[in-house]
Amino acid sequence: MTLQWTAVALFLYVEIGILLIFCLPFISARRWQNIFQLSIWNRMARFGNKFFLTMIIVLVVLFLDAVREVRKYSGSEQSKDPKLHPNMFDHLHMKLFRAQRNLYISGFSLFLWLVMRRVTTLISQLASAESSTASLQTQADSANQVAKQHMKYNELLKQTLLERKGDEATREGNQMLRKEVEKLKAELKGSEEVLRRSEAELQALKEQQEGLALEYDSLMKEHHKLQILQEEGGDKKDL
């Protein structure tokens, strides 16, 4: 294996290792987001897109070169030439095997490079959704407590009004209490509206989180299939 294909193979193994680490269940999306937000990654962020595009271009060029080599050594005329020496025939098949191996290595490296970029994006989105869900849940709990407190004050005011209903000397105080009751009812209505809106936003974020989780699982299944194909390719190489 030449130096360039050795480097591509090492790059493929690194990609597989990183994706396997992403699959670890005990590392949450929030923890991954904290890791992505370290200062060292912020310094490298300005070079990230350039490096990503550069690697895509390099892998595409190597993939096309591998396709050319496969087409070159898989010609039917050369393999069926009766004048071809047996040693040359074996050499031709060895060249074809190496070209196919390089094709698989470059193709899987390119695909996993795109998958790894997508997985990191999904992890960041999932962590943001979890943070927003926790914040909305806190707001909903707070609004619920305020609503319960207002209902309690309303009941106390009603009881006070019933107790002082027959007292003519306290009519002015009763009117003030009625105004306070109306005010509290309006605040309670507003709190209930905020609570319903918070619950609706919470439900929408939960659905978004479930969708992200399903897409993440789908990518992991594709990665597992690629691992199986890579192992099959390794078995063919051993043969």
C-alpha positions in Angstrom: 0.0 0.0 0.0 1.4 3.4 -1.0 1.8 6.3 1.4 -1.3 8.1 0.2 -3.6 5.1 0.6 -2.0 4.3 4.0 -3.0 7.8 5.1 -6.5 7.4 3.8 -6.8 4.0 5.6 -5.6 5.6 8.9 -8.1 8.5 8.4 -10.9 5.9 7.9 -10.0 4.1 11.1 -9.9 7.4 13.0 -13.4 8.2 11.6 -14.7 4.9 12.8 -13.2 5.4 16.2 -14.8 8.8 16.6 -18.2 7.6 15.5 -18.0 4.7 18.0 -17.2 7.2 20.8 -20.3 9.2 19.7 -22.3 6.0 20.1 -21.4 5.7 23.8 -24.7 5.8 25.7 -23.3 7.3 29.0 -22.1 10.5 27.3 -25.1 12.8 26.9 -25.7 15.4 24.2 -25.2 18.2 26.7 -21.8 16.9 27.7 -20.8 16.6 24.0 -22.0 20.2 23.5 -19.8 21.3 26.5 -16.9 19.6 24.9 -17.6 21.2 21.5 -17.6 24.6 23.2 -14.1 24.4 24.7 -11.8 27.2 23.8 -9.5 25.0 21.7 -12.4 24.2 19.3 -13.3 27.9 19.2 -9.8 28.7 18.0 -10.0 26.0 15.4 -13.5 27.0 14.3 -12.3 29.5 11.7 -10.3 26.7 10.0 -13.0 24.1 10.4 -15.0 24.7 7.2 -11.9 25.0 5.1 -10.5 21.8 6.5 -13.8 20.0 5.9 -14.0 21.1 2.3 -10.4 20.3 1.7 -10.8 16.8 2.9 -13.9 16.3 0.7 -12.0 17.5 -2.3 -9.0 15.2 -1.5 -11.2 12.2 -0.9 -13.3 12.8 -4.0 -10.1 13.0 -6.1 -8.8 9.7 -4.6 -12.1 8.1 -5.1 -12.2 9.0 -8.8 -8.6 7.8 -9.1 -9.6 4.5 -7.6 -12.5 4.2 -10.0 -10.2 4.8 -12.9 -7.8 2.1 -11.7 -10.7 -0.4 -11.3 -11.9 0.3 -14.8 -8.4 0.0 -16.1 -7.6 -3.4 -14.6 -11.1 -4.9 -15.0 -11.1 -4.8 -18.8 -12.3 -8.1 -20.2 -9.9 -8.1 -23.1 -6.8 -8.1 -21.0 -8.0 -10.8 -18.6 -9.1 -13.1 -21.4 -6.0 -12.8 -23.6 -4.8 -16.4 -24.3 -1.2 -15.1 -24.8 -1.1 -13.6 -21.3 1.5 -15.3 -19.1 0.1 -16.9 -15.9 2.4 -14.7 -13.7 1.1 -11.6 -15.6 -2.5 -12.8 -15.1 -1.9 -13.0 -11.4 -0.2 -9.6 -11.4 -3.2 -8.2 -13.2 -5.6 -9.6 -10.6 -3.5 -8.3 -7.8 -3.6 -4.8 -9.3 -7.4 -5.1 -9.7 -7.7 -6.2 -6.0 -5.7 -3.3 -4.8 -7.7 -0.9 -7.0 -11.0 -2.2 -5.5 -9.5 -2.0 -2.0 -8.6 1.6 -2.6 -12.0 2.3 -4.0 -13.7 0.9 -0.8 -11.3 2.8 1.5 -11.7 6.2 -0.2 -15.5 5.7 -0.6 -16.1 4.8 3.0 -13.8 7.6 4.2 -15.7 10.2 2.2 -19.1 8.9 3.4 -18.1 8.7 7.0 -16.6 12.2 6.8 -20.0 13.5 5.8 -21.8 11.3 8.4 -19.5 12.6 11.2 -20.2 16.2 10.3 -24.0 15.5 10.3 -23.8 13.6 13.6 -22.0 16.5 15.4 -24.7 18.9 14.1 -27.5 16.7 15.3 -25.8 16.3 18.7 -25.6 20.1 19.1 -29.2 20.6 18.0 -30.3 17.8 20.5 -28.4 19.5 23.3 -30.0 22.9 22.5 -33.5 21.3 22.4 -32.9 19.6 25.8 -31.8 22.9 27.3 -34.9 24.7 25.9 -37.2 22.0 27.2 -35.8 22.2 30.7 -36.2 26.0 30.7 -39.8 25.8 29.5 -40.6 23.2 32.0 -39.3 25.5 34.8 -41.4 28.4 33.4 -44.5 26.1 33.3 -44.0 25.0 36.9 -43.5 28.6 38.0 -46.7 29.7 36.2 -48.6 26.8 37.7 -47.5 27.8 41.2 -48.6 31.4 40.6 -52.0 30.3 39.3 -52.5 28.1 42.4 -51.6 31.0 44.7 -54.0 33.3 42.9 -56.8 30.8 43.3 -56.0 30.5 47.0 -56.2 34.3 47.4 -59.5 34.3 45.4 -61.1 31.8 47.7 -60.0 33.8 50.8 -61.5 37.0 49.3 -64.7 35.3 48.5 -64.9 34.0 52.1 -64.2 37.5 53.4 -67.0 39.0 51.2 -69.5 36.4 52.5 -68.6 37.1 56.1 -69.0 40.9 55.7 -72.0 40.8 53.4 -74.5 42.0 56.0 -72.3 44.7 57.5 -73.4 48.1 56.1 -70.3 49.9 57.5 -68.0 47.9 55.3 -69.5 48.4 51.9 -66.6 50.5 50.7 -64.2 47.8 51.8 -66.3 45.2 50.0 -66.1 47.2 46.8 -62.4 47.4 47.1 -62.2 43.6 47.6 -64.4 43.0 44.6 -62.0 45.1 42.5 -59.1 43.1 43.9 -61.0 39.9 43.0 -61.5 41.1 39.4 -57.8 42.0 39.2 -56.7 38.7 40.5 -59.1 36.9 38.1 -57.5 38.8 35.2 -54.0 37.9 36.4 -55.1 34.3 36.9 -56.4 34.2 33.3 -53.1 35.6 32.0 -51.2 33.1 34.0 -53.3 30.3 32.6 -52.7 31.6 29.1 -48.9 31.6 29.7 -49.1 28.1 31.1 -50.9 26.8 28.1 -48.5 28.5 25.7 -45.5 27.1 27.7 -47.0 23.6 27.5 -47.6 23.9 23.8 -43.9 25.0 23.2 -42.7 22.2 25.5 -44.7 19.6 23.5 -43.3 21.0 20.2 -39.7 20.8 21.6 -40.3 17.3 22.7 -41.5 16.3 19.2 -38.4 18.0 17.7 -36.2 16.1 20.2 -37.8 12.8 19.3 -37.3 13.6 15.6 -33.6 14.4 16.2 -33.2 11.2 18.1 -34.8 9.1 15.3 -32.5 10.7 12.7 -29.5 10.1 15.0 -30.5 6.4 15.3 -30.9 6.2 11.5 -27.4 7.5 11.0 -26.1 5.1 13.5 -27.7 2.2 11.7 -26.1 3.4 8.4 -22.8 3.5 10.2 -23.3 -0.1 11.5 -24.0 -1.2 7.9 -20.9 0.4 6.7 -18.9 -1.3 9.4 -20.3 -4.7 8.2 -19.3 -3.8 4.6 -15.9 -2.8 5.8 -15.5 -6.1 7.7 -16.6 -8.0 4.6 -14.0 -6.0 2.5 -11.4 -7.0 5.1 -12.3 -10.6 4.8 -12.0 -10.5 1.0 -8.6 -8.9 1.5 -7.4 -11.7 3.7 -8.6 -14.2 1.0 
